Structures are given as structure tokens and as C-alpha cells.
Amino acid sequence: MAHPITKNQQDLCSALRSSAELIIRHASELIRLFTDNQQREHKEDAERILEAGRDLDVFVTDMQELLQKGESFAPLRHDIRNTVGLVSGYAEILEDEVAHQPKSLAELRAIQKATGRFLSSLDELSALVSDEEQASSVDELISTLSTTARSRTEATLGRKVLLVDDNDSNRELVGLQLNRLGIEVAEARTGHEALSALAAKSIDLVLLDLMLPDINGYDLLKRIKRDKNWRHLAIIIISGVKDEQSALRCLEAGASDYIVKPVNATLLRARVTALLERKVWEDKESAYLSNLEASYDFIRKVFGRYLSNDVMQRLLYDGDGLTLGGERREVTILLADIRSFSVISQQLSPEDCVRLLNNYFAVMTDIIMSYQGTVDEFIGDGILAIFGAPLSDALHSDHAVACALAMQQAMPHVNEYNVASGLPAIDIGIGINTGPVVVGNVGSELRTKYGVVGHHVNIASRIESCTVGGQVLASADTLAKMQATPHWRKTLEVNVKGSTEPLQIYDLTGIGVPFDIILPERDVPMEFLAEPVALSVRLMQGERLSQSVGVGYVIALNGRELLLELDLSLSALEEVQLMLPDEGEDSLAYARVMGVDEASRYHVTLTSSVGRLRNLLEQRLSRKS
């Protein structure tokens, strides 16, 4: 049966609808602002306000229908207040977060103003229809709860909340409110039950009453926050004490919020939802960071075989790690090369060749990194290492020299593996130079490498080309920058491509404190042959052989060191090809001129330890003995 609505009731319903429409309009504008500013989280909160505003508009229609039937709208009032609380709660949260955005803040304040008018109009309408009954008892209040869940979100569905309260009615009421949000509720009546529940279940949020029969809530809060497994938990304190100091103590102890009884359902819902939403994002962030760390671990494992840790750190963590370009910096460059590797590689299968190189590179790379060097690249059988980049190092020259000496010290260990594996023993020569170069990312957008370029890199390469096996040659520039004391066997002056003046280089044998590295002495007396052994000698001109062939005689030897009488005139550090005429190409070997004595005899060092020459000469020496 229809019941006429009075003019005052109609005016108040119109005011309610007008307030709901204002909430909808300002929420829609808020969504537009957040969309333009790409503020996704804020937009989602604004969408919740919009949804609640539309629910309020529906509630106004429902109230009008009830009034027309002459029925009370008391059962609706609780849901209406909860919905108004959603609007107010989310608007309050957003106000704190967008305080620096005037337009958004203005829309939120307009929403709060409209919400206040809505509540005021609702209270007037309630008074007007003499519907002032308040659900004072817990049972009465529970009976008014709507069974329709309007506010379930990803943040609340399936989440687990631990409700700690010794009052059964309070637990039932709050539990129902949380269930409406799709939350699974675990209950505890005492502090010890709460601790047991935390140990047994995965909990997302704790609602904690301060008054418990065994452990007071404040002490329980501190115990939870001291535990490394639970300290991340959000905890809302529910207290019957309206005291600012109590609230402050709880917040300082780690509580996320403090609510005074009687608990406003709308406020509780808003606070719980907000904290669970934060938990959702924290879980997503944690999962994202775990996946990111797993990706970084994969990158480090894969590319750590090609790049030093320093370069990887720069690529992975620096904002400009992949930006093309470089900077000018003083560094020390180390170049190491296996002597006569082209000859060695021709006599090995591809698999054995790679096995030999992998063992050598593994040992050398560890040594280089231990002296703060960066392996820039492997160039065939060569190693290019940088000291002083990408991380600055005031002792880059000292570290490079100490590293080179340590690399030579490690060669017996490398050769032990080679011999045990059926591979040939190898020797390396190392050249070092110091000077300003350009370091940085070079290449294209598709293929980039961290590298070093410049004149002093070329000089380091020229110095390395002058070495023989077991030797470390360093420029005067490198020694001038060192703080530790270097030791050398002799100095040499050589003309190298790229330098207008003769280059002074040092044949290093050791370095003083704090490194204290000394190479074994190589000056062992020669053993003379009973009869000189004739050799054909051809001068190497770069990568080419001279057309003219000279004749020489080996008169003494010691391992790789030969003493020759020649009909050619040679200079120090020139490279020659040697061959026994009666043995042919099987006896080919290469040697570098180390000097000439007072009797015009040449001291040469074999740079290749393969072929039959060395063995044949040693056999003739043994026949003499």
C-alpha cells in the first residue's frame, strides 16, 4: 500500500541524491586527473569512491521506495553508513597522498564536503521519520549487516586476518565485517593463542585488542615485532582507552594503526582494506624483486664468464650503464699473449686447443680480478686487462705490475695441468703501459662493449710484442706512477710504431712491499756444444719473412736460451726464424734477439717451444756429455 512522502522527506531525499551525484561527479573528475598523471594506485582508490557514490545513489532510491511503502529504512542505514565510510575513508587516505596536487586535493575536499552533507541529510531524515533506534547490542547490530559484499577487492579476497580479542561478541561482530570483504578470519582469545596461530598459519594482518587475560596487547605487539618472521606484519590496535599517549606508544612499538572502541565499522573496513592493499603491493614488490634478483643472478652467471664484476655492476645497476660514450682517464693496460700459439694451435685438435685456452684463461682471469683489474676482452690467445677502470684505483700501476708478475708465477701450475692432460707446455709474454685513454661503452645500439681505446693501448701492444716467454716488460710511464719498488733485470730502448722517440722499457723481475713478488732468476750459465750446429736464419719483418737467408751456428744453449754466431747483423728484440737445414720444416722455430756480447755473438731466446729444433739441440748436448 502506497504511503505519501511528505515534502520535508522529499526535500531530504533530493538533498541525499544531490550529495551522491556530487560524489560521483567529483570522483569521475578525480579518476580523469589520476589517469592523466599515470597514478594507477590513486586511480584505483578513486574508482572505489566512484563505486561507493553510485551505491549511495541506489540506496537513496531504495529509501524512497521504503518510505512510499511506509516502512522503516533502518536495515539500510547500516549499509549506507558503511558505504559513506568507504567514500570518506578512501578520500581521507588520498588526501594525505596527493597533498602536493592542488586539483586532485580540491576534488577530494569537495567529495568530503558532499559526504558530510549526505550524512547530515541522512540524520535529519532519520529524525524526521522517528527512526532513532540504535542497534546498541551486538546481536542487534549483527542482524542489520547486509549479506551483499559490495567492497570485496583483490586486496581482501582470500586474505587471512588474525583477530585477537577475549570478548566473543566482539570477535563475532568484527569477524562478520571482515568476512563481508572476503577475508578469512583466524581467532585467538589470548596472547598465547595468538602466538600459536602466527606460528601455524600465514597471516596478512593482525587486529589486536590491548586488554587480554594473559599477555597485555602492548607486550604482545613488542614480541611480534621482535621476531624476524613476523616483524613485517601490519597490526591494528583496538583499544577501549582513548588516550593519546597509549596510541603513541603502540605506534612507536610498530603498530600500523590505533582504533578506539566502539569500533566504527566503516573506519575499520577502510583501515583493514588499505593495509591489505599495501600488503598486496608489498607481496608483488617482493615477488618482483625476487624475480629480478633471479634474473640478475642468471645474467651474472652467464656474462660473468665474459665480463668482470665491476663492468657487470655498472651495466646492471648504473642508470647510464648502457649509454654509448666514454671518458678520458689515466689507466694501466696489461696485454698478455701465448708465445707461438699459432704454431701450437696447428698441432692440436680444436677440442684440445679450446681446453688449453680455457684452463689458461681461467687461471689468469682469477689473478687479474684479484688485483682489481678488469678483463676487457680475450683476443684470440691474448688477454687485454685494464687497471683503474671502470672503478678508479690510485694504485693501478702497482696492481698491474704485481698482477703481471703473479701471472708469470702461475705458469708452472698452468703447465702442470697441460702436461697431465696431454697438452703442450706454454709460455706467455706480458707488456704493460700507463697513460690517458678513453674508456667507456663503444659500439652500436645493437652491440655494445665496455672498452678502452687510445695511443697508450697501442703502445702496450707494441711492448708486449717485444717479449719472450716468461718475460714482463713495462714502460717507463708505468714505473713512474708506481708507489711500490719495482725490480728489473735490464732496460731496453726500442723503436716502436706510433712513437717518434725510442721507447724505454724495463725487463721486470719483481716488486717490493706490500706485494713482495720475485720471479725466478733466468740467468743460468750456457752449456757449450762439442761441435757448433749449423742453422739457416731468416729475419722476420712484421708478419713476413725476409727473402734473404743467413747462416748461423749454435755454439751453446740452456733450455730456450741459445748463443749464436751469425753472418747477419741483427738488433736487439728482432725476431728470427731458425731451421736445421738437414731436418727441414719439422725443425722450424722462432727466436728473439736479446742482445750481443763482446765477442759479437748473439744471445737469442726461443719464443716457440714446439718443433724438433730444441729437442735436437738438447740431444746433441747430451751426446757431448
TAJO-V749027 format. One record per backbone hydrogen bond with DSSP energy under -0.5 kcal/mol. CO is the residue of the C=O (numbers start at 1). NH is the residue of the N-H. If there is no record, write none. Layout:
<<CO & NH> <CO & NH>>
This chain:
<<6 & 10> <7 & 11> <8 & 12> <9 & 13> <10 & 14> <11 & 15> <12 & 16> <13 & 17> <14 & 18> <15 & 19> <16 & 20> <17 & 21> <18 & 22> <19 & 23> <20 & 24> <21 & 25> <22 & 26> <23 & 27> <24 & 28> <25 & 29> <26 & 30> <27 & 31> <28 & 32> <29 & 33> <30 & 34> <31 & 35> <32 & 36> <33 & 37> <34 & 39> <35 & 38> <38 & 40> <39 & 43> <40 & 44> <41 & 45> <42 & 46> <43 & 47> <44 & 48> <45 & 49> <46 & 50> <47 & 51> <48 & 52> <49 & 53> <50 & 54> <51 & 55> <52 & 56> <53 & 57> <54 & 58> <55 & 59> <56 & 60> <57 & 61> <58 & 62> <59 & 63> <60 & 64> <61 & 65> <62 & 66> <63 & 67> <64 & 68> <65 & 69> <66 & 71> <67 & 70> <68 & 3> <73 & 76> <73 & 77> <74 & 78> <75 & 79> <76 & 80> <77 & 81> <78 & 82> <79 & 83> <80 & 84> <81 & 85> <82 & 86> <83 & 87> <84 & 88> <85 & 89> <86 & 90> <87 & 91> <88 & 92> <89 & 93> <90 & 94> <91 & 95> <92 & 96> <93 & 97> <94 & 98> <96 & 99> <98 & 101> <100 & 102> <101 & 105> <102 & 106> <103 & 107> <104 & 108> <105 & 109> <106 & 110> <107 & 111> <108 & 112> <109 & 113> <110 & 114> <111 & 115> <112 & 116> <113 & 117> <114 & 118> <115 & 119> <116 & 120> <117 & 121> <118 & 122> <119 & 123> <120 & 124> <121 & 125> <122 & 126> <123 & 127> <124 & 128> <125 & 129> <126 & 131> <127 & 130> <134 & 136> <137 & 141> <138 & 142> <139 & 143> <140 & 144> <141 & 144> <142 & 145> <147 & 149> <148 & 150> <153 & 156> <153 & 157> <156 & 159> <159 & 161> <159 & 184> <160 & 204> <160 & 205> <161 & 163> <161 & 186> <162 & 164> <162 & 207> <163 & 165> <163 & 188> <164 & 209> <166 & 168> <167 & 171> <168 & 172> <169 & 173> <170 & 174> <171 & 175> <172 & 176> <173 & 177> <174 & 178> <175 & 179> <176 & 180> <177 & 181> <178 & 181> <178 & 183> <179 & 182> <182 & 158> <183 & 185> <184 & 161> <186 & 163> <188 & 165> <190 & 194> <191 & 195> <192 & 196> <193 & 197> <194 & 198> <195 & 199> <196 & 200> <197 & 201> <201 & 203> <204 & 234> <205 & 162> <206 & 208> <206 & 236> <207 & 164> <207 & 209> <208 & 238> <210 & 212> <210 & 217> <211 & 166> <216 & 220> <217 & 221> <218 & 222> <219 & 223> <220 & 224> <221 & 225> <222 & 226> <223 & 227> <224 & 227> <227 & 230> <227 & 231> <230 & 233> <234 & 206> <235 & 237> <235 & 256> <235 & 257> <236 & 208> <237 & 239> <237 & 259> <238 & 210> <239 & 261> <240 & 242> <241 & 243> <243 & 247> <244 & 248> <245 & 249> <246 & 250> <247 & 251> <248 & 252> <249 & 253> <250 & 255> <251 & 254> <257 & 237> <259 & 239> <263 & 265> <264 & 268> <265 & 269> <266 & 270> <267 & 271> <268 & 272> <269 & 273> <270 & 274> <271 & 275> <272 & 276> <273 & 277> <274 & 278> <275 & 279> <276 & 280> <277 & 281> <278 & 282> <279 & 283> <280 & 284> <281 & 285> <282 & 286> <283 & 287> <284 & 288> <285 & 289> <286 & 290> <287 & 291> <288 & 292> <289 & 293> <290 & 294> <291 & 295> <292 & 296> <293 & 297> <294 & 298> <295 & 299> <296 & 300> <297 & 301> <298 & 302> <299 & 303> <300 & 304> <302 & 305> <303 & 306> <303 & 307> <308 & 312> <309 & 313> <310 & 314> <311 & 315> <312 & 316> <313 & 317> <313 & 318> <314 & 318> <318 & 321> <320 & 323> <325 & 441> <327 & 439> <329 & 331> <329 & 437> <331 & 435> <332 & 387> <333 & 433> <334 & 385> <335 & 431> <336 & 383> <337 & 429> <338 & 341> <340 & 344> <341 & 345> <342 & 346> <343 & 347> <344 & 347> <345 & 348> <349 & 353> <350 & 354> <351 & 355> <352 & 356> <353 & 357> <354 & 358> <355 & 359> <356 & 360> <357 & 361> <358 & 362> <359 & 363> <360 & 364> <361 & 365> <362 & 366> <363 & 367> <364 & 368> <365 & 369> <366 & 370> <367 & 371> <368 & 371> <368 & 373> <369 & 372> <372 & 388> <374 & 376> <374 & 386> <377 & 379> <377 & 384> <378 & 380> <379 & 381> <379 & 382> <382 & 379> <383 & 336> <383 & 385> <384 & 376> <384 & 377> <385 & 334> <386 & 374> <387 & 332> <393 & 396> <395 & 399> <396 & 400> <397 & 401> <398 & 402> <399 & 403> <400 & 404> <401 & 405> <402 & 406> <403 & 407> <404 & 408> <405 & 409> <406 & 410> <407 & 411> <408 & 411> <410 & 414> <411 & 415> <412 & 416> <413 & 417> <414 & 418> <415 & 419> <416 & 420> <417 & 421> <418 & 423> <419 & 422> <427 & 339> <428 & 470> <428 & 471> <429 & 337> <430 & 473> <431 & 335> <432 & 475> <433 & 333> <435 & 331> <437 & 329> <437 & 439> <438 & 453> <439 & 327> <440 & 442> <440 & 451> <441 & 325> <442 & 449> <447 & 444> <449 & 442> <449 & 451> <451 & 440> <453 & 438> <454 & 457> <454 & 458> <455 & 459> <456 & 460> <457 & 461> <458 & 462> <459 & 463> <460 & 464> <461 & 465> <462 & 466> <463 & 466> <464 & 467> <468 & 471> <471 & 430> <472 & 508> <473 & 432> <474 & 506> <475 & 479> <476 & 480> <477 & 481> <478 & 481> <478 & 482> <479 & 482> <484 & 486> <485 & 512> <487 & 509> <487 & 510> <490 & 507> <492 & 494> <492 & 505> <494 & 496> <494 & 503> <496 & 499> <502 & 504> <503 & 494> <503 & 505> <504 & 476> <505 & 492> <506 & 474> <506 & 508> <507 & 489> <507 & 490> <509 & 519> <510 & 487> <511 & 517> <512 & 515> <512 & 516> <517 & 511> <522 & 524> <526 & 528> <527 & 557> <532 & 534> <533 & 554> <535 & 552> <536 & 579> <537 & 550> <538 & 577> <539 & 546> <540 & 542> <541 & 544> <544 & 541> <550 & 537> <551 & 567> <552 & 535> <553 & 555> <553 & 565> <554 & 533> <555 & 529> <556 & 563> <557 & 527> <558 & 561> <560 & 606> <561 & 558> <562 & 564> <562 & 604> <563 & 555> <563 & 556> <564 & 602> <565 & 553> <568 & 570> <571 & 574> <574 & 593> <575 & 540> <576 & 591> <577 & 538> <578 & 589> <579 & 536> <579 & 581> <580 & 583> <580 & 584> <583 & 586> <584 & 587> <585 & 588> <586 & 612> <589 & 578> <590 & 607> <590 & 608> <591 & 576> <592 & 605> <593 & 573> <595 & 603> <597 & 600> <601 & 597> <602 & 564> <602 & 604> <603 & 594> <603 & 595> <604 & 562> <605 & 592> <612 & 616> <613 & 617> <614 & 618> <615 & 619> <616 & 620> <617 & 621> <618 & 622> <619 & 623> <620 & 624> <621 & 625>>
